[in-house]
Amino acid sequence: MAYLSVGIHPWYLDAQQAESQLATLRQSLQDDRVVALGEAGLDRLRGCPLDVQISVFRHEVALAEEYRLPMVIHCVRAFNELVRLKKELHPQQPWIIHGFRGKLSLATDCIRHGFYLSIGAYFQEDALKAIPTDKLFIETDESDKPIEDIYQNIAQVRGMELEELRECINKNAREVFFKS
């Protein structure tokens, strides 16, 4: 079975169509293959005005909570707003920062606030080493590199056996996306 993650990416959010986009999202969440809400999030560099992004993101958080789905979050230069929203909204569902490339200080701050971090082919080594294995995901989204190559590189940087890393990521996926 193929699994899905559905959301309103901030790049494709249309301020005039936000209500209909949210209605379409709600309808999409009815699909049994959906295991996460996202990408959703905030982007200061691209997309409609940040206040509109924040408003829609709040609705997406409410939907994730209603449907008991983790959120896959796109965040560019808006981590302060994201942390503020997490503190304000007190979500019960996990929030995963997709494509995390931040420095050690940002990684540490995100972990302190309960985020999971998903790492791809490009990352800061110090930040990667600081992420607890139970808060780590691995992805290919930003690269054409095979996932196996990304796993090998991350295992090497972290000083882990490849199979140990695989087991950690699989455990995280089961606990976050396939909880009973």
Secondary structure as a PSIPRED ss2 file (coil, helix, strand):
# PSIPRED VFORMAT (PSIPRED V4.0)

   1 M C   1.000  0.000  0.000
   2 A C   1.000  0.000  0.000
   3 Y C   1.000  0.000  0.000
   4 L E   0.000  0.000  1.000
   5 S E   0.000  0.000  1.000
   6 V E   0.000  0.000  1.000
   7 G C   1.000  0.000  0.000
   8 I C   1.000  0.000  0.000
   9 H C   1.000  0.000  0.000
  10 P H   0.000  1.000  0.000
  11 W H   0.000  1.000  0.000
  12 Y H   0.000  1.000  0.000
  13 L C   1.000  0.000  0.000
  14 D C   1.000  0.000  0.000
  15 A H   0.000  1.000  0.000
  16 Q H   0.000  1.000  0.000
  17 Q H   0.000  1.000  0.000
  18 A H   0.000  1.000  0.000
  19 E H   0.000  1.000  0.000
  20 S H   0.000  1.000  0.000
  21 Q H   0.000  1.000  0.000
  22 L H   0.000  1.000  0.000
  23 A H   0.000  1.000  0.000
  24 T H   0.000  1.000  0.000
  25 L H   0.000  1.000  0.000
  26 R H   0.000  1.000  0.000
  27 Q H   0.000  1.000  0.000
  28 S H   0.000  1.000  0.000
  29 L C   1.000  0.000  0.000
  30 Q C   1.000  0.000  0.000
  31 D C   1.000  0.000  0.000
  32 D C   1.000  0.000  0.000
  33 R C   1.000  0.000  0.000
  34 V E   0.000  0.000  1.000
  35 V E   0.000  0.000  1.000
  36 A E   0.000  0.000  1.000
  37 L E   0.000  0.000  1.000
  38 G E   0.000  0.000  1.000
  39 E E   0.000  0.000  1.000
  40 A E   0.000  0.000  1.000
  41 G E   0.000  0.000  1.000
  42 L E   0.000  0.000  1.000
  43 D E   0.000  0.000  1.000
  44 R C   1.000  0.000  0.000
  45 L C   1.000  0.000  0.000
  46 R C   1.000  0.000  0.000
  47 G C   1.000  0.000  0.000
  48 C C   1.000  0.000  0.000
  49 P C   1.000  0.000  0.000
  50 L H   0.000  1.000  0.000
  51 D H   0.000  1.000  0.000
  52 V H   0.000  1.000  0.000
  53 Q H   0.000  1.000  0.000
  54 I H   0.000  1.000  0.000
  55 S H   0.000  1.000  0.000
  56 V H   0.000  1.000  0.000
  57 F H   0.000  1.000  0.000
  58 R H   0.000  1.000  0.000
  59 H H   0.000  1.000  0.000
  60 E H   0.000  1.000  0.000
  61 V H   0.000  1.000  0.000
  62 A H   0.000  1.000  0.000
  63 L H   0.000  1.000  0.000
  64 A H   0.000  1.000  0.000
  65 E H   0.000  1.000  0.000
  66 E H   0.000  1.000  0.000
  67 Y H   0.000  1.000  0.000
  68 R C   1.000  0.000  0.000
  69 L C   1.000  0.000  0.000
  70 P C   1.000  0.000  0.000
  71 M E   0.000  0.000  1.000
  72 V E   0.000  0.000  1.000
  73 I E   0.000  0.000  1.000
  74 H E   0.000  0.000  1.000
  75 C E   0.000  0.000  1.000
  76 V E   0.000  0.000  1.000
  77 R C   1.000  0.000  0.000
  78 A C   1.000  0.000  0.000
  79 F H   0.000  1.000  0.000
  80 N H   0.000  1.000  0.000
  81 E H   0.000  1.000  0.000
  82 L H   0.000  1.000  0.000
  83 V H   0.000  1.000  0.000
  84 R H   0.000  1.000  0.000
  85 L H   0.000  1.000  0.000
  86 K H   0.000  1.000  0.000
  87 K H   0.000  1.000  0.000
  88 E H   0.000  1.000  0.000
  89 L H   0.000  1.000  0.000
  90 H C   1.000  0.000  0.000
  91 P C   1.000  0.000  0.000
  92 Q C   1.000  0.000  0.000
  93 Q C   1.000  0.000  0.000
  94 P C   1.000  0.000  0.000
  95 W E   0.000  0.000  1.000
  96 I E   0.000  0.000  1.000
  97 I E   0.000  0.000  1.000
  98 H C   1.000  0.000  0.000
  99 G C   1.000  0.000  0.000
 100 F C   1.000  0.000  0.000
 101 R C   1.000  0.000  0.000
 102 G C   1.000  0.000  0.000
 103 K C   1.000  0.000  0.000
 104 L H   0.000  1.000  0.000
 105 S H   0.000  1.000  0.000
 106 L H   0.000  1.000  0.000
 107 A H   0.000  1.000  0.000
 108 T H   0.000  1.000  0.000
 109 D H   0.000  1.000  0.000
 110 C H   0.000  1.000  0.000
 111 I H   0.000  1.000  0.000
 112 R H   0.000  1.000  0.000
 113 H C   1.000  0.000  0.000
 114 G C   1.000  0.000  0.000
 115 F C   1.000  0.000  0.000
 116 Y E   0.000  0.000  1.000
 117 L E   0.000  0.000  1.000
 118 S E   0.000  0.000  1.000
 119 I E   0.000  0.000  1.000
 120 G C   1.000  0.000  0.000
 121 A C   1.000  0.000  0.000
 122 Y C   1.000  0.000  0.000
 123 F C   1.000  0.000  0.000
 124 Q C   1.000  0.000  0.000
 125 E H   0.000  1.000  0.000
 126 D H   0.000  1.000  0.000
 127 A H   0.000  1.000  0.000
 128 L H   0.000  1.000  0.000
 129 K H   0.000  1.000  0.000
 130 A H   0.000  1.000  0.000
 131 I C   1.000  0.000  0.000
 132 P C   1.000  0.000  0.000
 133 T H   0.000  1.000  0.000
 134 D H   0.000  1.000  0.000
 135 K H   0.000  1.000  0.000
 136 L E   0.000  0.000  1.000
 137 F E   0.000  0.000  1.000
 138 I E   0.000  0.000  1.000
 139 E C   1.000  0.000  0.000
 140 T C   1.000  0.000  0.000
 141 D C   1.000  0.000  0.000
 142 E C   1.000  0.000  0.000
 143 S C   1.000  0.000  0.000
 144 D C   1.000  0.000  0.000
 145 K C   1.000  0.000  0.000
 146 P C   1.000  0.000  0.000
 147 I H   0.000  1.000  0.000
 148 E H   0.000  1.000  0.000
 149 D H   0.000  1.000  0.000
 150 I H   0.000  1.000  0.000
 151 Y H   0.000  1.000  0.000
 152 Q H   0.000  1.000  0.000
 153 N H   0.000  1.000  0.000
 154 I H   0.000  1.000  0.000
 155 A H   0.000  1.000  0.000
 156 Q H   0.000  1.000  0.000
 157 V H   0.000  1.000  0.000
 158 R H   0.000  1.000  0.000
 159 G C   1.000  0.000  0.000
 160 M C   1.000  0.000  0.000
 161 E C   1.000  0.000  0.000
 162 L H   0.000  1.000  0.000
 163 E H   0.000  1.000  0.000
 164 E H   0.000  1.000  0.000
 165 L H   0.000  1.000  0.000
 166 R H   0.000  1.000  0.000
 167 E H   0.000  1.000  0.000
 168 C H   0.000  1.000  0.000
 169 I H   0.000  1.000  0.000
 170 N H   0.000  1.000  0.000
 171 K H   0.000  1.000  0.000
 172 N H   0.000  1.000  0.000
 173 A H   0.000  1.000  0.000
 174 R H   0.000  1.000  0.000
 175 E H   0.000  1.000  0.000
 176 V H   0.000  1.000  0.000
 177 F H   0.000  1.000  0.000
 178 F C   1.000  0.000  0.000
 179 K C   1.000  0.000  0.000
 180 S C   1.000  0.000  0.000
